[in-house]
Amino acid sequence: MKQRDHLATVVQEMGQRHSFIDSTGFVKTYMKEEHQIDIKPWIIKNVMKSELDMKYKKVKPVSIHANSPKNLVLRQ
């Protein structure tokens, strides 16, 4: 349990610093480099989802032409 508590604290600190957490792999690498703790990705996901109420949101690609002058005028 101590490892999960430490992980929760580190993830909260990353959130307060506005670090971009894009995957559990990023958190795993950070924990290994900065805190010398090797933790499994499923544990990271579980802690983030159940204890911290954090989720990943899929980023949708935007068309290159979305902000072209023609489309900007047409949207107005």
Buried (B, 14 or more C-beta within 10 A) or exposed (E): EEEBEBBBEBBEEBEEEEEEBEEBEBBBEBBEEEEEBEBEEEBBBBBBEEBEEBEEEEEEEEEEEEEEEEEEEEEE
